[in-house]
Amino acid sequence: MEVVTAIEELRRRIREVKAGGASIGFVPTMGFLHQGHLSLMERARRENDFLVISIFVNPLQFGRGEDLDRYPRDREGDLAKARKVGCDLVFFPEEKTLYPPGFTTYVQVEGLSSVLCGVSRPTHFRGVATVVNKLFNLVQPDRAYFGQKDAQQAILIKRMVADLNMNLEVVVCPTVREEDGLAMSSRNNYLTPQERRAAPVLYRALKAGEELIAGGERSPRAVVRRMEEVIAGEPLVKKVDYLVVVDAENLQEKDPLEGSLLLAGAVYIGKARLIDNIIVNLA
């Protein structure tokens, strides 16, 4: 497994791989790898000849007062896990490599960036779209893999790829969960033992909304109220950022509910902002 930090070295290796006719699978990450990341890498390994991952804590997607400085990092542990999965190349750039002095160009996906997580994190998705665009340009993958847990991110990236005519497939893989339903996330590391026991309440709320829909409810307000009731039963939830049921493709409200729906939420427990979602398909 190669570990590359410089853009020119990465480009040289990608040219060699492309010249040999190999397909490239790519998994962009911010590191502190867990089984959710590894599941993406394992699928990319199966479906491509050459597997590239990136590890980069992207400062552009953190707002003022967020957790950029304390975001968990584990370089050696991450490299060991990547090696075990069978990665061929890890791109591990420094901030100045991707954002040199004078950097002033950003990518903004309108509409999708300003709802759900975008309300409380208004610059987040500009940072996501910018860094993913740069990484796609550098790695030139045939397929790129993202987790369903970050549903808004995946939808936004698919829109960017389509709008900018990028020649790659975006593959969205199922959320990987702990036994109690909590979606795996690097930020789960912030939770105390007591908070960790409380954290699955978000998934339970989403499932309660799903059950209501399965029972015939078609009012989005009624579904959201049911999810709010479940969250309200957990005193360790400090704040609800949002709980919604929206169209699973464009994130817009539907009333009455129909088609493919995304039930999604974001809550604060202790120092952690937890997000999760499930998809419900109505005939």
Contacts in CASP RR format, 6 or more apart in sequence:
PFRMAT RR
TARGET T0000
AUTHOR 0000-0000-0000
METHOD contacts of the structure
MODEL  1
MEVVTAIEELRRRIREVKAGGASIGFVPTMGFLHQGHLSLMERARRENDF
LVISIFVNPLQFGRGEDLDRYPRDREGDLAKARKVGCDLVFFPEEKTLYP
PGFTTYVQVEGLSSVLCGVSRPTHFRGVATVVNKLFNLVQPDRAYFGQKD
AQQAILIKRMVADLNMNLEVVVCPTVREEDGLAMSSRNNYLTPQERRAAP
VLYRALKAGEELIAGGERSPRAVVRRMEEVIAGEPLVKKVDYLVVVDAEN
LQEKDPLEGSLLLAGAVYIGKARLIDNIIVNLA
1 79 0 8 1.000
1 82 0 8 1.000
1 83 0 8 1.000
1 86 0 8 1.000
1 87 0 8 1.000
1 88 0 8 1.000
1 89 0 8 1.000
1 90 0 8 1.000
2 13 0 8 1.000
2 88 0 8 1.000
2 89 0 8 1.000
2 90 0 8 1.000
3 79 0 8 1.000
3 89 0 8 1.000
3 90 0 8 1.000
3 92 0 8 1.000
4 10 0 8 1.000
4 13 0 8 1.000
4 89 0 8 1.000
4 90 0 8 1.000
4 91 0 8 1.000
4 92 0 8 1.000
5 91 0 8 1.000
5 92 0 8 1.000
5 93 0 8 1.000
5 94 0 8 1.000
5 97 0 8 1.000
6 93 0 8 1.000
6 97 0 8 1.000
7 93 0 8 1.000
7 97 0 8 1.000
7 138 0 8 1.000
10 89 0 8 1.000
10 91 0 8 1.000
10 138 0 8 1.000
10 139 0 8 1.000
11 138 0 8 1.000
13 89 0 8 1.000
14 24 0 8 1.000
14 52 0 8 1.000
14 138 0 8 1.000
14 139 0 8 1.000
14 140 0 8 1.000
17 24 0 8 1.000
17 49 0 8 1.000
17 50 0 8 1.000
18 24 0 8 1.000
18 140 0 8 1.000
21 49 0 8 1.000
22 48 0 8 1.000
22 49 0 8 1.000
22 50 0 8 1.000
23 47 0 8 1.000
23 48 0 8 1.000
23 49 0 8 1.000
23 50 0 8 1.000
23 142 0 8 1.000
23 143 0 8 1.000
24 48 0 8 1.000
24 49 0 8 1.000
24 50 0 8 1.000
24 51 0 8 1.000
24 52 0 8 1.000
24 139 0 8 1.000
24 140 0 8 1.000
24 141 0 8 1.000
24 142 0 8 1.000
24 143 0 8 1.000
25 44 0 8 1.000
25 47 0 8 1.000
25 48 0 8 1.000
25 50 0 8 1.000
25 51 0 8 1.000
25 52 0 8 1.000
25 141 0 8 1.000
25 142 0 8 1.000
25 143 0 8 1.000
25 144 0 8 1.000
25 145 0 8 1.000
26 44 0 8 1.000
26 51 0 8 1.000
26 52 0 8 1.000
26 53 0 8 1.000
26 54 0 8 1.000
26 135 0 8 1.000
26 136 0 8 1.000
26 139 0 8 1.000
26 141 0 8 1.000
26 143 0 8 1.000
26 144 0 8 1.000
26 145 0 8 1.000
27 37 0 8 1.000
27 40 0 8 1.000
27 41 0 8 1.000
27 44 0 8 1.000
27 51 0 8 1.000
27 52 0 8 1.000
27 53 0 8 1.000
27 54 0 8 1.000
27 144 0 8 1.000
27 145 0 8 1.000
28 53 0 8 1.000
28 54 0 8 1.000
28 56 0 8 1.000
28 131 0 8 1.000
28 132 0 8 1.000
28 135 0 8 1.000
28 144 0 8 1.000
28 146 0 8 1.000
29 37 0 8 1.000
29 53 0 8 1.000
29 54 0 8 1.000
29 55 0 8 1.000
29 56 0 8 1.000
30 55 0 8 1.000
30 56 0 8 1.000
30 57 0 8 1.000
30 58 0 8 1.000
30 71 0 8 1.000
30 186 0 8 1.000
31 37 0 8 1.000
31 55 0 8 1.000
31 57 0 8 1.000
31 73 0 8 1.000
31 74 0 8 1.000
31 78 0 8 1.000
31 186 0 8 1.000
32 71 0 8 1.000
32 72 0 8 1.000
32 73 0 8 1.000
32 74 0 8 1.000
32 78 0 8 1.000
32 186 0 8 1.000
32 189 0 8 1.000
33 74 0 8 1.000
33 77 0 8 1.000
33 78 0 8 1.000
33 81 0 8 1.000
33 82 0 8 1.000
34 176 0 8 1.000
34 184 0 8 1.000
34 185 0 8 1.000
34 186 0 8 1.000
35 176 0 8 1.000
35 184 0 8 1.000
36 147 0 8 1.000
36 149 0 8 1.000
36 176 0 8 1.000
36 184 0 8 1.000
37 81 0 8 1.000
38 81 0 8 1.000
38 85 0 8 1.000
39 173 0 8 1.000
39 174 0 8 1.000
39 176 0 8 1.000
40 145 0 8 1.000
40 146 0 8 1.000
40 147 0 8 1.000
40 173 0 8 1.000
41 51 0 8 1.000
41 53 0 8 1.000
41 82 0 8 1.000
41 85 0 8 1.000
41 86 0 8 1.000
41 87 0 8 1.000
41 145 0 8 1.000
42 85 0 8 1.000
43 145 0 8 1.000
43 171 0 8 1.000
43 173 0 8 1.000
44 51 0 8 1.000
44 143 0 8 1.000
44 145 0 8 1.000
44 171 0 8 1.000
45 51 0 8 1.000
45 85 0 8 1.000
45 86 0 8 1.000
45 87 0 8 1.000
47 143 0 8 1.000
47 171 0 8 1.000
48 142 0 8 1.000
48 143 0 8 1.000
50 88 0 8 1.000
50 89 0 8 1.000
51 85 0 8 1.000
51 86 0 8 1.000
51 87 0 8 1.000
51 88 0 8 1.000
51 89 0 8 1.000
52 87 0 8 1.000
52 88 0 8 1.000
52 89 0 8 1.000
52 90 0 8 1.000
52 91 0 8 1.000
52 139 0 8 1.000
52 141 0 8 1.000
53 82 0 8 1.000
53 87 0 8 1.000
53 89 0 8 1.000
53 90 0 8 1.000
53 91 0 8 1.000
54 90 0 8 1.000
54 91 0 8 1.000
54 92 0 8 1.000
54 93 0 8 1.000
54 135 0 8 1.000
54 139 0 8 1.000
55 75 0 8 1.000
55 78 0 8 1.000
55 90 0 8 1.000
55 91 0 8 1.000
55 92 0 8 1.000
56 91 0 8 1.000
56 92 0 8 1.000
56 93 0 8 1.000
56 98 0 8 1.000
56 131 0 8 1.000
57 68 0 8 1.000
57 71 0 8 1.000
57 73 0 8 1.000
58 98 0 8 1.000
58 127 0 8 1.000
58 128 0 8 1.000
58 131 0 8 1.000
59 68 0 8 1.000
59 95 0 8 1.000
59 99 0 8 1.000
60 99 0 8 1.000
60 106 0 8 1.000
60 123 0 8 1.000
60 126 0 8 1.000
60 127 0 8 1.000
60 128 0 8 1.000
60 130 0 8 1.000
60 131 0 8 1.000
61 123 0 8 1.000
61 124 0 8 1.000
61 125 0 8 1.000
61 127 0 8 1.000
61 128 0 8 1.000
61 131 0 8 1.000
62 68 0 8 1.000
62 71 0 8 1.000
62 124 0 8 1.000
63 121 0 8 1.000
63 123 0 8 1.000
63 124 0 8 1.000
66 121 0 8 1.000
67 187 0 8 1.000
67 190 0 8 1.000
67 271 0 8 1.000
71 186 0 8 1.000
72 186 0 8 1.000
72 187 0 8 1.000
72 189 0 8 1.000
75 92 0 8 1.000
78 90 0 8 1.000
79 90 0 8 1.000
82 90 0 8 1.000
91 135 0 8 1.000
91 138 0 8 1.000
91 139 0 8 1.000
98 131 0 8 1.000
98 134 0 8 1.000
105 130 0 8 1.000
106 126 0 8 1.000
106 127 0 8 1.000
106 129 0 8 1.000
106 130 0 8 1.000
107 126 0 8 1.000
107 127 0 8 1.000
107 129 0 8 1.000
107 130 0 8 1.000
107 133 0 8 1.000
107 160 0 8 1.000
108 125 0 8 1.000
108 126 0 8 1.000
108 129 0 8 1.000
109 125 0 8 1.000
109 129 0 8 1.000
109 156 0 8 1.000
109 159 0 8 1.000
109 160 0 8 1.000
109 163 0 8 1.000
112 125 0 8 1.000
112 152 0 8 1.000
112 155 0 8 1.000
112 156 0 8 1.000
112 159 0 8 1.000
112 250 0 8 1.000
112 251 0 8 1.000
113 124 0 8 1.000
113 125 0 8 1.000
113 126 0 8 1.000
113 129 0 8 1.000
113 156 0 8 1.000
114 122 0 8 1.000
115 152 0 8 1.000
115 246 0 8 1.000
115 251 0 8 1.000
116 152 0 8 1.000
116 242 0 8 1.000
116 244 0 8 1.000
116 246 0 8 1.000
116 251 0 8 1.000
116 264 0 8 1.000
116 265 0 8 1.000
116 266 0 8 1.000
117 124 0 8 1.000
117 125 0 8 1.000
117 152 0 8 1.000
117 241 0 8 1.000
117 242 0 8 1.000
117 266 0 8 1.000
117 275 0 8 1.000
118 124 0 8 1.000
118 125 0 8 1.000
118 152 0 8 1.000
119 241 0 8 1.000
119 242 0 8 1.000
120 241 0 8 1.000
120 242 0 8 1.000
120 266 0 8 1.000
125 152 0 8 1.000
125 153 0 8 1.000
125 156 0 8 1.000
128 153 0 8 1.000
128 156 0 8 1.000
128 157 0 8 1.000
129 156 0 8 1.000
129 157 0 8 1.000
129 160 0 8 1.000
132 157 0 8 1.000
132 160 0 8 1.000
133 160 0 8 1.000
133 164 0 8 1.000
136 144 0 8 1.000
136 161 0 8 1.000
136 166 0 8 1.000
136 168 0 8 1.000
140 168 0 8 1.000
141 168 0 8 1.000
142 168 0 8 1.000
142 169 0 8 1.000
143 168 0 8 1.000
143 169 0 8 1.000
143 170 0 8 1.000
143 171 0 8 1.000
144 157 0 8 1.000
144 168 0 8 1.000
144 169 0 8 1.000
144 170 0 8 1.000
144 171 0 8 1.000
145 171 0 8 1.000
145 173 0 8 1.000
146 153 0 8 1.000
146 154 0 8 1.000
146 157 0 8 1.000
146 170 0 8 1.000
146 171 0 8 1.000
146 172 0 8 1.000
146 173 0 8 1.000
147 154 0 8 1.000
147 172 0 8 1.000
147 173 0 8 1.000
147 174 0 8 1.000
147 175 0 8 1.000
148 154 0 8 1.000
148 172 0 8 1.000
148 173 0 8 1.000
148 174 0 8 1.000
148 175 0 8 1.000
148 277 0 8 1.000
148 279 0 8 1.000
149 175 0 8 1.000
149 176 0 8 1.000
149 183 0 8 1.000
149 184 0 8 1.000
149 185 0 8 1.000
149 275 0 8 1.000
149 276 0 8 1.000
149 277 0 8 1.000
150 275 0 8 1.000
151 248 0 8 1.000
151 262 0 8 1.000
151 264 0 8 1.000
151 277 0 8 1.000
151 279 0 8 1.000
152 251 0 8 1.000
152 264 0 8 1.000
154 170 0 8 1.000
154 172 0 8 1.000
155 248 0 8 1.000
155 249 0 8 1.000
155 250 0 8 1.000
155 251 0 8 1.000
157 170 0 8 1.000
158 170 0 8 1.000
158 172 0 8 1.000
160 166 0 8 1.000
161 168 0 8 1.000
161 170 0 8 1.000
175 183 0 8 1.000
175 184 0 8 1.000
175 276 0 8 1.000
175 277 0 8 1.000
176 183 0 8 1.000
176 184 0 8 1.000
177 183 0 8 1.000
177 184 0 8 1.000
177 203 0 8 1.000
178 184 0 8 1.000
178 200 0 8 1.000
180 200 0 8 1.000
181 200 0 8 1.000
181 203 0 8 1.000
182 188 0 8 1.000
182 196 0 8 1.000
182 199 0 8 1.000
182 200 0 8 1.000
182 203 0 8 1.000
183 203 0 8 1.000
183 274 0 8 1.000
183 275 0 8 1.000
183 276 0 8 1.000
185 274 0 8 1.000
185 275 0 8 1.000
187 272 0 8 1.000
187 273 0 8 1.000
187 274 0 8 1.000
188 196 0 8 1.000
188 199 0 8 1.000
188 272 0 8 1.000
188 274 0 8 1.000
190 270 0 8 1.000
190 271 0 8 1.000
190 272 0 8 1.000
191 199 0 8 1.000
191 269 0 8 1.000
191 270 0 8 1.000
191 271 0 8 1.000
191 272 0 8 1.000
192 270 0 8 1.000
194 236 0 8 1.000
195 236 0 8 1.000
195 269 0 8 1.000
195 270 0 8 1.000
195 272 0 8 1.000
198 234 0 8 1.000
198 236 0 8 1.000
198 237 0 8 1.000
198 269 0 8 1.000
199 269 0 8 1.000
199 272 0 8 1.000
199 274 0 8 1.000
201 230 0 8 1.000
201 231 0 8 1.000
201 233 0 8 1.000
201 234 0 8 1.000
201 237 0 8 1.000
201 267 0 8 1.000
202 231 0 8 1.000
202 265 0 8 1.000
202 267 0 8 1.000
202 274 0 8 1.000
202 275 0 8 1.000
202 276 0 8 1.000
203 276 0 8 1.000
204 230 0 8 1.000
205 226 0 8 1.000
205 227 0 8 1.000
205 228 0 8 1.000
205 230 0 8 1.000
205 231 0 8 1.000
205 243 0 8 1.000
205 265 0 8 1.000
206 227 0 8 1.000
206 263 0 8 1.000
206 264 0 8 1.000
206 265 0 8 1.000
206 276 0 8 1.000
206 277 0 8 1.000
206 278 0 8 1.000
207 278 0 8 1.000
208 226 0 8 1.000
208 227 0 8 1.000
208 229 0 8 1.000
208 230 0 8 1.000
209 223 0 8 1.000
209 226 0 8 1.000
209 227 0 8 1.000
209 245 0 8 1.000
209 263 0 8 1.000
210 263 0 8 1.000
210 278 0 8 1.000
210 280 0 8 1.000
212 222 0 8 1.000
212 223 0 8 1.000
212 226 0 8 1.000
213 223 0 8 1.000
213 245 0 8 1.000
213 257 0 8 1.000
213 261 0 8 1.000
213 280 0 8 1.000
213 282 0 8 1.000
214 280 0 8 1.000
217 223 0 8 1.000
217 257 0 8 1.000
218 256 0 8 1.000
218 257 0 8 1.000
218 258 0 8 1.000
219 255 0 8 1.000
219 256 0 8 1.000
219 257 0 8 1.000
220 244 0 8 1.000
220 245 0 8 1.000
220 253 0 8 1.000
220 254 0 8 1.000
220 255 0 8 1.000
220 256 0 8 1.000
220 257 0 8 1.000
221 255 0 8 1.000
223 245 0 8 1.000
223 257 0 8 1.000
223 263 0 8 1.000
224 243 0 8 1.000
224 244 0 8 1.000
224 245 0 8 1.000
227 243 0 8 1.000
227 263 0 8 1.000
227 265 0 8 1.000
228 240 0 8 1.000
228 243 0 8 1.000
231 237 0 8 1.000
231 240 0 8 1.000
231 243 0 8 1.000
231 267 0 8 1.000
236 269 0 8 1.000
236 270 0 8 1.000
237 267 0 8 1.000
237 268 0 8 1.000
237 269 0 8 1.000
238 267 0 8 1.000
238 268 0 8 1.000
238 269 0 8 1.000
238 270 0 8 1.000
239 267 0 8 1.000
239 268 0 8 1.000
240 265 0 8 1.000
240 266 0 8 1.000
240 267 0 8 1.000
240 268 0 8 1.000
241 265 0 8 1.000
241 266 0 8 1.000
241 267 0 8 1.000
241 268 0 8 1.000
241 273 0 8 1.000
242 264 0 8 1.000
242 265 0 8 1.000
242 266 0 8 1.000
243 264 0 8 1.000
243 265 0 8 1.000
244 253 0 8 1.000
244 262 0 8 1.000
244 263 0 8 1.000
244 264 0 8 1.000
244 265 0 8 1.000
245 254 0 8 1.000
245 257 0 8 1.000
245 261 0 8 1.000
245 262 0 8 1.000
245 263 0 8 1.000
245 264 0 8 1.000
246 252 0 8 1.000
246 253 0 8 1.000
246 254 0 8 1.000
246 261 0 8 1.000
246 262 0 8 1.000
246 264 0 8 1.000
247 253 0 8 1.000
247 254 0 8 1.000
247 259 0 8 1.000
247 260 0 8 1.000
247 261 0 8 1.000
247 262 0 8 1.000
248 259 0 8 1.000
248 260 0 8 1.000
248 261 0 8 1.000
248 262 0 8 1.000
248 279 0 8 1.000
249 260 0 8 1.000
251 262 0 8 1.000
254 261 0 8 1.000
257 282 0 8 1.000
258 282 0 8 1.000
259 281 0 8 1.000
259 282 0 8 1.000
259 283 0 8 1.000
260 279 0 8 1.000
260 280 0 8 1.000
260 281 0 8 1.000
260 282 0 8 1.000
261 279 0 8 1.000
261 280 0 8 1.000
261 281 0 8 1.000
261 282 0 8 1.000
262 277 0 8 1.000
262 278 0 8 1.000
262 279 0 8 1.000
263 277 0 8 1.000
263 278 0 8 1.000
263 279 0 8 1.000
263 280 0 8 1.000
264 275 0 8 1.000
264 276 0 8 1.000
264 277 0 8 1.000
265 275 0 8 1.000
265 276 0 8 1.000
265 277 0 8 1.000
266 273 0 8 1.000
266 274 0 8 1.000
266 275 0 8 1.000
267 273 0 8 1.000
267 274 0 8 1.000
268 274 0 8 1.000
END
